[in-house]
Every structure is written in structure tokens, then in C-alpha cells.
Amino acid sequence: MSSDDEFDNNWLDSAEVDAVALAVERGEMSKTRRIEIEMEGVYGHDTTKKRDRSSSVELIEKPSTNNPYRTPYQRFRQHAGFLAATDIADVQWCSYQKLYKELAGGGWIRVSEQKQSIIGDSGAEVKMDKDKALAKQRIMDKGSAHHDKLEREMYQLGDMEMVTVDFHTKLDYYALWLHNCIIQLTTLEMEGKCREFGVRGLINGQIVQGDIDELRLDRETGMVRVVDDKTRADGKMPNYRNSSKGSPN
């Protein structure tokens, strides 16, 4: 993309993405050149949004008591109670790719467990490119293995098997999450560094959760440094255009 304006003009807001998602699932898309979304009574007021696009569709979605409007968060993340930092990054990179991933079952699900196709804009079936999906999965697996190796080295775990803790309530989940934070902070104080440190915060009132690759403590100044460890297939740093705006494709 050549400019921030171009990026903004082609951006889909939450209402548009959700309305398109509903139509994709039902196969209700029509072939026109304008997308027109009309929401009635959302959050206590009427809103109408119209935007011209050369390759889009016309869609009017009116929530009813039988089919109330739900945001993408309500559809895909409300059960967890928070957004992941990667959710925000994925949407900034490509909102339609993120939507496809969620409709296919979620980005964290293995390729073998994902839906093999969804219904496209024209009502036609859009099939997954399994070869590309598997290639990306292999790259992600290598990155995860690299992070696991660094974490094992830091905590001197060697070949010890990681313990899997099952939890059945959100209280259990947060208790485990806080326990890990305490262990990591103790390691940071004693060893001067820790890895995969969990963080939570509020962005516009929305809970967002993620992990910091590594924290290092400077004992002379008492300052903590954030270290971001990235894995890339080509061994090169991403250029500024890609790292700041994502791929136009």
C-alpha cells in the first residue's frame, strides 16, 4: 500500500466484517459493486454505513430478535474473555485473511482440523490451499520449537517433559497464569532475565493478553529491557514497509 490514506480507505470496520461473515456463512452474497450495511438499534441507536468498492457486494443486514447483531469479538473471543495480541496484529496485516482463519476454525487449530472450505462472496465454494497451509504450519512449528528451545535453556529444563495442566473454569486458568507470572518474575530477579512473560492490559476498555519473548534486567540501572525474538525463514529482518503496514496481498 502506498500510503496510510490508501490503507484507511480500504479498511473494514467491525460491523462490516461481521456482516460479510454472516453472509458468507449463509451464501447470501449478491454480485454488485457497492457494499451497503444498515444496522438498526445497535447499542441503542440507528447507524447506516455506505462505502463504494469496485470488487465488493451489496448487503443489508438488519438485526432482529431472532438474529441479533454480534461483533467479531462476541462471535470468536467472548468465550475466552479477552483478545490476544496476535488478533490485533492479524487484523492489521489482512482483515479478510483473519476472517477466513476464524471461519475455518481459528488460527491456532492444526490444518488437519480446519474446515477445508467456506462459501465465498459469490456463493461459490472457496477451498483451502492445503499445500500452502501446511507450508505455513511447518514454518510456525519451527518458530515454536525455537522459542521452546530458548525457554528450556533459560530455565535449565533439558529434556524434561513439560507438564500439561488441565483447567475447567476461568478461575483455574487465571490462577495458573498468575502462578507462571510469579515464577517468571522470580527468575528475572534471580537470573537477570526470563522468557515468555505473560502480560495483560486494557486498550479502549478491551482486555488484551499476550507474551513478551524475553525480559532482561539491567542490575546497574534497575531498568528492564524488552527483547523481541523473531524467527524468519530467510534469515533477514523485515523491511520497514512490511513491518509497519503488512503485505498488500
C-alpha positions, 0 to 999 in steps of 0.5 A: 500500500502506498500510503496510510490514506490508501490503507484507511480507505480500504479498511473494514470496520467491525460491523462490516466484517461481521456482516460479510461473515454472516453472509458468507456463512449463509451464501447470501452474497449478491454480485454488485459493486457497492457494499451497503450495511444498515444496522438498526438499534445497535447499542441503542441507536440507528447507524447506516454505513455506505462505502463504494468498492469496485470488487465488493457486494451489496448487503443489508443486514438488519438485526432482529430478535431472532438474529441479533447483531454480534461483533467479531469479538462476541462471535470468536473471543467472548468465550475466552474473555479477552483478545490476544495480541496476535488478533490485533496484529492479524487484523492489521496485516489482512482483515479478510485473511483473519476472517477466513482463519476464524471461519475455518476454525481459528488460527491456532487449530492444526490444518488437519482440523480446519474446515477445508472450505467456506462459501465465498462472496459469490456463493461459490465454494472457496477451498483451502490451499492445503499445500500452502497451509501446511507450508505455513504450519511447518514454518510456525512449528519451527518458530515454536520449537525455537522459542521452546528451545530458548525457554528450556535453556533459560530455565535449565529444563533439558529434556524434561517433559513439560507438564500439561495442566488441565483447567475447567473454569476461568478461575483455574486458568487465571490462577495458573497464569498468575502462578507462571507470572510469579515464577517468571518474575522470580527468575528475572530477579534471580537470573537477570532475565526470563522468557515468555512473560505473560502480560495483560492490559486494557486498550479502549476498555478491551482486555488484551493478553499476550507474551513478551519473548524475553525480559532482561534486567539491567542490575546497574540501572534497575531498568528492564529491557524488552527483547523481541525474538523473531524467527524468519525463514530467510534469515533477514529482518523485515523491511520497514514497509512490511513491518509497519503496514503488512503485505498488500496481498 
